[in-house]
């Protein structure tokens, strides 16, 4: 399993702890420290569309109008922390976020 996120994200930390406790072998990918390739961003954008951008974040609100109006892939390359987190991938299974509906997919009842 791969968990895409950033090391300072509390939600990513909670997800990692819960997933490890559930027995998953979690490989953490810090998108700030180890940026995703254009192909990886394209894959995630094809799956989640513009919902991949966290438009409520402080980073997003601080973007220039030009960058805010640019394509999502340009925004993510310039500011990878705009990505909603965490993204979880295990084989063909791919989810975004760590709310109850996503936890129900990954964690045993």
MMTF fields as JSON, N, C-alpha, C and O atoms, coordinates in Angstrom:
{
  "mmtfVersion": "1.0.0",
  "mmtfProducer": "UNKNOWN",
  "numBonds": 435,
  "numAtoms": 436,
  "numGroups": 109,
  "numChains": 1,
  "numModels": 1,
  "chainsPerModel": [1],
  "groupsPerChain": [109],
  "chainIdList": ["A"],
  "bondAtomList": [4, 2, 8, 6, 12, 10, 16, 14, 20, 18, 24, 22, 28, 26, 32, 30, 36, 34, 40, 38, 44, 42, 48, 46, 52, 50, 56, 54, 60, 58, 64, 62, 68, 66, 72, 70, 76, 74, 80, 78, 84, 82, 88, 86, 92, 90, 96, 94, 100, 98, 104, 102, 108, 106, 112, 110, 116, 114, 120, 118, 124, 122, 128, 126, 132, 130, 136, 134, 140, 138, 144, 142, 148, 146, 152, 150, 156, 154, 160, 158, 164, 162, 168, 166, 172, 170, 176, 174, 180, 178, 184, 182, 188, 186, 192, 190, 196, 194, 200, 198, 204, 202, 208, 206, 212, 210, 216, 214, 220, 218, 224, 222, 228, 226, 232, 230, 236, 234, 240, 238, 244, 242, 248, 246, 252, 250, 256, 254, 260, 258, 264, 262, 268, 266, 272, 270, 276, 274, 280, 278, 284, 282, 288, 286, 292, 290, 296, 294, 300, 298, 304, 302, 308, 306, 312, 310, 316, 314, 320, 318, 324, 322, 328, 326, 332, 330, 336, 334, 340, 338, 344, 342, 348, 346, 352, 350, 356, 354, 360, 358, 364, 362, 368, 366, 372, 370, 376, 374, 380, 378, 384, 382, 388, 386, 392, 390, 396, 394, 400, 398, 404, 402, 408, 406, 412, 410, 416, 414, 420, 418, 424, 422, 428, 426, 432, 430],
  "bondOrderList": [1, 1, 1, 1, 1, 1, 1, 1, 1, 1, 1, 1, 1, 1, 1, 1, 1, 1, 1, 1, 1, 1, 1, 1, 1, 1, 1, 1, 1, 1, 1, 1, 1, 1, 1, 1, 1, 1, 1, 1, 1, 1, 1, 1, 1, 1, 1, 1, 1, 1, 1, 1, 1, 1, 1, 1, 1, 1, 1, 1, 1, 1, 1, 1, 1, 1, 1, 1, 1, 1, 1, 1, 1, 1, 1, 1, 1, 1, 1, 1, 1, 1, 1, 1, 1, 1, 1, 1, 1, 1, 1, 1, 1, 1, 1, 1, 1, 1, 1, 1, 1, 1, 1, 1, 1, 1, 1, 1],
  "groupList": [{"groupName": "UNK", "atomNameList": ["N", "CA", "C", "O"], "elementList": ["N", "C", "C", "O"], "formalChargeList": [0, 0, 0, 0], "bondAtomList": [1, 0, 2, 1, 3, 2], "bondOrderList": [1, 1, 2], "singleLetterCode": "X", "chemCompType": "L-PEPTIDE LINKING"}],
  "groupTypeList": [0, 0, 0, 0, 0, 0, 0, 0, 0, 0, 0, 0, 0, 0, 0, 0, 0, 0, 0, 0, 0, 0, 0, 0, 0, 0, 0, 0, 0, 0, 0, 0, 0, 0, 0, 0, 0, 0, 0, 0, 0, 0, 0, 0, 0, 0, 0, 0, 0, 0, 0, 0, 0, 0, 0, 0, 0, 0, 0, 0, 0, 0, 0, 0, 0, 0, 0, 0, 0, 0, 0, 0, 0, 0, 0, 0, 0, 0, 0, 0, 0, 0, 0, 0, 0, 0, 0, 0, 0, 0, 0, 0, 0, 0, 0, 0, 0, 0, 0, 0, 0, 0, 0, 0, 0, 0, 0, 0, 0],
  "groupIdList": [1, 2, 3, 4, 5, 6, 7, 8, 9, 10, 11, 12, 13, 14, 15, 16, 17, 18, 19, 20, 21, 22, 23, 24, 25, 26, 27, 28, 29, 30, 31, 32, 33, 34, 35, 36, 37, 38, 39, 40, 41, 42, 43, 44, 45, 46, 47, 48, 49, 50, 51, 52, 53, 54, 55, 56, 57, 58, 59, 60, 61, 62, 63, 64, 65, 66, 67, 68, 69, 70, 71, 72, 73, 74, 75, 76, 77, 78, 79, 80, 81, 82, 83, 84, 85, 86, 87, 88, 89, 90, 91, 92, 93, 94, 95, 96, 97, 98, 99, 100, 101, 102, 103, 104, 105, 106, 107, 108, 109],
  "secStructList": [7, 3, 3, 3, 3, 7, 6, 6, 7, 2, 2, 2, 2, 2, 2, 2, 2, 2, 2, 2, 2, 6, 6, 7, 7, 7, 3, 3, 3, 3, 6, 6, 6, 1, 7, 7, 7, 2, 2, 2, 2, 2, 2, 2, 2, 2, 2, 2, 4, 4, 4, 4, 5, 7, 6, 6, 1, 2, 2, 2, 2, 6, 1, 7, 2, 2, 2, 2, 6, 1, 7, 2, 2, 2, 2, 2, 2, 2, 7, 4, 4, 4, 5, 7, 1, 7, 3, 3, 3, 3, 6, 6, 3, 3, 3, 3, 1, 7, 1, 2, 2, 2, 2, 2, 2, 2, 1, 7, 7],
  "xCoordList": [0.843, 0.0, 0.887, 1.922, 0.46, 1.159, 0.229, -0.934, 0.737, 0.01, 0.727, 1.87, 0.054, 0.591, 0.116, -1.077, 1.03, 0.672, 1.893, 2.862, 1.835, 2.993, 3.224, 2.288, 4.484, 4.851, 4.266, 4.117, 3.931, 3.396, 1.87, 1.295, 1.223, -0.244, -0.766, -0.463, -1.549, -2.108, -3.021, -3.031, -3.784, -4.682, -3.881, -4.257, -2.782, -1.911, -1.312, -1.207, -0.922, -0.361, -1.395, -1.077, -2.63, -3.696, -3.966, -4.136, -4.004, -4.265, -3.151, -3.428, -1.907, -0.778, -0.855, -0.665, -1.134, -1.226, -2.357, -2.169, -3.523, -4.675, -4.438, -4.787, -3.848, -3.604, -2.556, -2.705, -1.506, -0.484, -1.09, -0.795, -1.939, -2.593, -3.517, -3.744, -4.054, -4.936, -4.15, -4.734, -2.816, -1.986, -1.466, -0.84, -1.705, -1.198, 0.29, 0.77, 0.998, 2.381, 2.318, 2.151, 2.45, 2.233, 3.561, 4.452, 3.674, 4.813, 4.369, 3.468, 5.008, 4.633, 5.399, 6.616, 4.689, 5.305, 5.004, 3.873, 6.019, 5.884, 5.965, 7.035, 4.841, 4.795, 5.577, 5.867, 5.91, 6.744, 8.225, 8.996, 8.611, 10.007, 10.416, 11.573, 9.471, 9.708, 8.587, 7.641, 8.696, 7.603, 7.177, 7.984, 5.89, 5.348, 5.731, 5.915, 5.845, 6.144, 4.88, 3.78, 5.05, 3.903, 2.928, 1.713, 3.459, 2.611, 1.815, 0.646, 2.45, 1.753, 0.641, -0.451, 0.908, -0.136, -1.28, -2.45, -0.94, -1.968, -2.85, -4.071, -2.236, -2.998, -3.986, -5.165, -3.498, -4.37, -5.458, -6.601, -5.108, -6.11, -7.151, -8.324, -6.75, -7.721, -8.698, -9.866, -8.211, -9.054, -9.973, -11.162, -9.427, -10.177, -10.594, -11.426, -10.04, -10.373, -9.929, -8.977, -10.625, -10.247, -10.497, -10.046, -11.218, -11.431, -10.108, -10.031, -9.069, -7.753, -7.138, -6.265, -7.593, -7.088, -7.9, -9.128, -7.215, -7.875, -8.035, -7.14, -9.193, -9.444, -9.756, -9.897, -9.866, -10.119, -8.828, -8.849, -7.713, -6.443, -5.889, -6.206, -5.065, -4.378, -3.479, -3.375, -2.837, -1.955, -2.746, -2.296, -3.924, -4.742, -5.17, -5.108, -5.601, -6.047, -4.914, -5.165, -3.663, -2.516, -1.98, -1.046, -2.566, -2.093, -2.423, -3.41, -1.599, -1.912, -3.152, -3.461, -3.849, -5.046, -4.688, -5.46, -3.52, -3.084, -2.954, -3.435, -2.306, -2.117, -3.437, -3.67, -4.29, -5.591, -6.432, -7.213, -6.269, -7.041, -6.347, -6.896, -5.155, -4.428, -4.98, -5.825, -4.496, -4.915, -4.449, -3.451, -5.177, -4.872, -3.462, -2.784, -3.015, -1.679, -0.594, 0.404, -0.777, 0.188, 0.196, 1.252, -0.979, -1.078, -0.354, 0.376, -0.556, 0.041, 1.552, 2.268, 2.043, 3.489, 4.134, 5.194, 3.491, 4.033, 3.888, 4.763, 2.793, 2.497, 1.889, 0.668, 2.729, 2.197, 1.336, 0.525, 1.5, 0.702, -0.754, -1.564, -1.101, -2.499, -3.328, -4.558, -2.658, -3.35, -4.151, -3.645, -5.402, -6.174, -5.501, -5.022, -5.467, -4.685, -5.507, -6.482, -5.082, -4.114, -4.76, -5.98, -3.924, -4.335, -3.791, -2.608, -4.656, -4.257, -4.407, -5.435, -3.368, -3.399, -2.892, -1.816, -3.694, -3.3, -3.776, -4.957, -2.859, -3.242, -4.129, -3.752, -5.314, -6.259, -7.155, -7.893, -7.096, -7.947, -7.282, -6.105, -8.057, -7.524, -8.584, -9.724, -8.196, -9.133, -8.45, -7.224, -9.277, -8.786, -9.444, -10.652, -8.628, -9.143, -9.114, -8.648, -9.621, -9.628, -10.884, -10.835, -11.999, -13.267, -13.839, -13.261, -14.968, -15.566, -15.776, -15.537, -16.223, -16.488, -15.204, -15.225, -14.097, -12.816, -12.278, -11.735, -12.423, -11.962, -12.718, -12.141, -13.995, -14.792, -14.266, -14.417, -13.656, -13.08, -11.838, -11.636, -10.997, -9.677, -9.606, -8.804, -10.422, -10.287, -11.338, -12.497, -10.94, -11.92, -12.921, -12.626, -14.084, -15.137, -15.035, -15.84],
  "yCoordList": [-1.174, 0.0, 1.236, 1.28, 2.241, 3.524, 4.584, 4.678, 5.37, 6.508, 7.757, 8.014, 8.531, 9.787, 10.909, 11.012, 11.743, 12.848, 13.693, 13.699, 14.41, 15.159, 14.791, 14.483, 14.832, 14.33, 15.147, 14.626, 16.406, 17.252, 17.227, 17.892, 16.47, 16.421, 15.5, 14.307, 16.045, 15.251, 14.137, 13.045, 14.403, 13.383, 12.229, 11.069, 12.532, 11.479, 10.655, 9.433, 11.325, 10.613, 9.664, 8.516, 10.135, 9.293, 8.095, 6.974, 8.336, 7.251, 6.209, 5.009, 6.65, 5.713, 4.84, 3.626, 5.451, 4.709, 3.682, 2.525, 4.104, 3.199, 2.056, 0.911, 2.358, 1.331, 0.321, -0.882, 0.81, -0.104, -1.0, -2.194, -0.42, -1.205, -2.263, -3.309, -1.987, -2.942, -3.993, -4.883, -3.88, -4.892, -4.56, -5.405, -3.372, -2.979, -2.637, -2.094, -2.968, -2.548, -1.231, -1.232, -0.12, 1.202, 1.823, 2.039, 2.101, 2.846, 4.294, 4.601, 5.179, 6.592, 7.322, 7.178, 8.101, 8.907, 10.371, 10.827, 11.098, 12.527, 13.287, 13.375, 13.838, 14.494, 15.807, 16.343, 16.314, 17.52, 17.121, 17.739, 16.117, 15.681, 14.845, 14.87, 14.107, 13.257, 13.526, 12.745, 14.644, 15.069, 13.98, 13.177, 13.988, 13.044, 13.485, 14.672, 12.513, 12.808, 13.319, 13.229, 13.842, 14.319, 13.17, 13.363, 11.984, 10.818, 10.429, 10.055, 10.52, 10.189, 11.195, 10.804, 12.494, 13.508, 13.264, 13.36, 12.946, 12.701, 11.527, 11.587, 10.461, 9.296, 9.699, 9.348, 10.436, 10.844, 11.806, 11.718, 12.718, 13.662, 12.943, 13.316, 11.926, 11.15, 10.423, 10.237, 10.019, 9.309, 10.254, 9.975, 11.365, 12.238, 13.58, 14.281, 13.941, 15.223, 16.394, 16.291, 17.497, 18.712, 18.595, 19.443, 17.543, 17.32, 17.028, 17.105, 16.693, 16.43, 17.696, 17.615, 18.866, 20.144, 20.556, 20.613, 20.839, 21.318, 22.83, 23.589, 23.252, 24.678, 25.424, 26.647, 24.715, 25.369, 25.63, 26.222, 25.185, 25.302, 26.726, 27.528, 27.002, 28.29, 28.467, 29.565, 27.396, 27.468, 27.89, 28.751, 27.3, 27.637, 29.104, 29.814, 29.539, 30.936, 31.917, 33.06, 31.488, 32.354, 32.339, 33.075, 31.498, 31.436, 32.714, 33.386, 33.041, 34.167, 33.81, 32.633, 34.81, 34.578, 33.768, 32.914, 34.04, 33.315, 31.824, 30.991, 31.487, 30.079, 29.428, 28.259, 30.163, 29.616, 29.245, 28.294, 29.998, 29.743, 28.772, 28.427, 28.331, 27.383, 25.974, 25.735, 25.066, 23.67, 23.064, 23.498, 22.069, 21.432, 20.846, 20.909, 20.275, 19.677, 20.732, 20.465, 21.919, 23.003, 23.454, 23.754, 23.501, 23.887, 22.881, 23.264, 21.598, 20.549, 20.457, 20.174, 20.69, 20.673, 21.83, 21.672, 22.997, 24.178, 24.077, 24.531, 23.486, 23.4, 22.03, 21.908, 20.996, 19.651, 19.538, 18.617, 20.461, 20.39, 20.799, 20.732, 21.215, 21.494, 20.22, 20.273, 19.079, 17.808, 17.486, 17.603, 17.081, 16.586, 15.323, 14.514, 15.157, 14.064, 13.28, 13.774, 12.051, 11.265, 10.621, 10.482, 10.235, 9.371, 7.996, 7.848, 6.995, 5.624, 4.757, 4.785, 3.985, 3.082, 1.718, 1.582, 0.714, -0.672, -1.456, -1.784, -1.754, -2.401, -1.468, -0.33, -1.949, -1.138, -0.276, 0.571, -0.484, 0.277, 1.619, 1.679, 2.701, 4.055, 4.922, 4.996, 5.578, 6.462, 7.78, 7.886, 8.78, 10.101, 10.524, 10.372, 11.06, 11.538, 10.459, 9.345, 10.8, 9.855, 10.045, 9.998, 10.258, 10.37, 8.977, 7.988, 8.901, 7.619, 6.684, 5.482, 7.23, 6.367, 5.71, 4.552, 6.441, 5.88, 4.899, 3.852, 5.226, 4.33, 2.998, 1.941, 3.046, 1.81, 0.903, -0.316, 1.485, 0.7, -0.037, -1.2, 0.639, 0.103, -0.631, -1.551, -0.24, -0.799, -1.859, -1.693, -2.966, -4.019, -3.512, -2.632, -4.083, -3.666, -4.408, -4.181],
  "zCoordList": [0.0, 0.0, 0.0, 0.666, -0.762, -0.783, -0.215, -0.61, 0.698, 1.232, 0.729, 1.105, -0.119, -0.627, 0.279, 0.565, 0.73, 1.6, 1.897, 1.138, 3.015, 3.49, 4.953, 5.691, 5.348, 6.676, 7.817, 8.923, 7.583, 8.648, 8.75, 9.61, 7.885, 7.852, 8.947, 8.951, 9.875, 10.97, 10.471, 11.038, 9.421, 8.881, 8.303, 8.472, 7.624, 7.089, 8.224, 8.123, 9.301, 10.456, 11.055, 11.365, 11.22, 11.773, 10.874, 11.354, 9.572, 8.625, 8.685, 8.706, 8.714, 8.779, 10.023, 9.947, 11.163, 12.424, 12.363, 12.74, 11.891, 11.817, 10.846, 11.133, 9.701, 8.694, 9.166, 8.949, 9.804, 10.34, 11.419, 11.477, 12.276, 13.32, 12.725, 13.334, 11.525, 10.853, 10.066, 9.448, 10.094, 9.453, 8.074, 7.435, 7.605, 6.284, 6.362, 7.357, 5.298, 5.125, 4.347, 3.128, 5.054, 4.466, 4.045, 4.866, 2.758, 2.226, 2.076, 1.295, 2.829, 2.818, 1.732, 1.617, 0.94, -0.118, 0.171, 0.003, 0.605, 0.903, -0.411, -1.013, -0.861, -2.167, -2.195, -3.265, -1.025, -0.977, -1.052, -1.787, -0.314, -0.278, -1.477, -1.895, -2.028, -3.195, -4.199, -4.3, -4.95, -5.836, -6.825, -7.292, -7.118, -8.084, -9.494, -9.763, -10.375, -11.777, -12.468, -11.922, -13.644, -14.422, -14.68, -14.647, -14.933, -15.189, -13.935, -14.028, -12.773, -11.529, -11.24, -10.828, -11.452, -11.264, -12.241, -11.869, -13.502, -14.518, -14.105, -14.246, -13.596, -13.134, -12.039, -12.098, -11.042, -9.93, -10.401, -9.954, -11.297, -11.818, -12.66, -12.636, -13.401, -14.175, -13.253, -13.593, -12.094, -11.134, -10.357, -10.199, -9.877, -8.966, -9.573, -8.996, -10.708, -11.336, -10.478, -9.703, -10.627, -9.899, -8.395, -7.625, -7.971, -6.531, -5.821, -4.595, -6.589, -6.007, -5.409, -4.545, -5.867, -5.357, -4.135, -4.189, -3.044, -1.825, -1.918, -1.545, -2.423, -2.634, -1.347, -1.363, -0.238, 1.049, 1.819, 2.898, 1.261, 1.985, 1.961, 1.083, 2.942, 3.013, 1.795, 1.247, 1.377, 0.203, -1.02, -1.776, -1.232, -2.395, -2.351, -3.355, -1.176, -1.058, -1.314, -1.698, -1.108, -1.33, -2.752, -3.069, -3.624, -5.006, -5.759, -5.459, -6.728, -7.608, -8.422, -8.604, -8.904, -9.708, -10.955, -11.391, -11.519, -12.711, -12.413, -13.181, -11.302, -10.973, -10.566, -10.874, -9.886, -9.492, -10.7, -10.657, -11.776, -12.987, -13.93, -14.976, -13.574, -14.42, -14.226, -13.363, -15.028, -14.935, -13.608, -13.032, -13.141, -11.863, -11.837, -10.811, -12.958, -12.956, -12.749, -12.08, -13.311, -13.109, -11.651, -11.094, -11.039, -9.634, -8.747, -7.832, -9.019, -8.191, -8.367, -7.407, -9.574, -9.796, -9.048, -8.442, -9.092, -8.414, -6.897, -6.159, -6.429, -4.992, -4.674, -4.578, -4.508, -4.267, -3.016, -2.906, -2.074, -0.845, -1.084, -0.159, -2.292, -2.626, -2.728, -2.718, -2.827, -2.972, -1.715, -0.598, -1.907, -0.769, -0.28, -1.074, 1.026, 1.599, 2.612, 3.178, 2.818, 2.064, 0.843, 0.766, -0.1, -1.201, -0.842, -0.537, -0.879, -0.554, -1.79, -2.467, -2.073, -3.22, -2.798, -2.217, -3.105, -2.869, -4.081, -4.191, -4.986, -6.237, -7.036, -7.316, -7.405, -8.179, -7.298, -7.803, -5.994, -5.07, -4.783, -4.428, -4.943, -4.79, -4.117, -4.577, -3.02, -2.32, -1.972, -1.973, -1.673, -1.298, 0.008, 0.185, 0.929, 2.203, 3.265, 3.024, 4.456, 5.57, 6.413, 7.642, 5.741, 6.45, 6.657, 6.205, 7.338, 7.707, 6.519, 6.628, 5.381, 4.228, 3.707, 3.291, 3.73, 3.291, 4.336, 3.981, 5.599, 6.661, 6.578, 6.838, 6.218, 6.112, 4.998, 5.069, 3.984, 2.891, 3.349, 3.0, 4.136, 4.477, 5.812, 5.97, 6.756, 8.105, 8.368, 7.988, 9.025, 9.344, 10.374, 11.183, 10.32, 11.264, 12.569, 13.473]
}
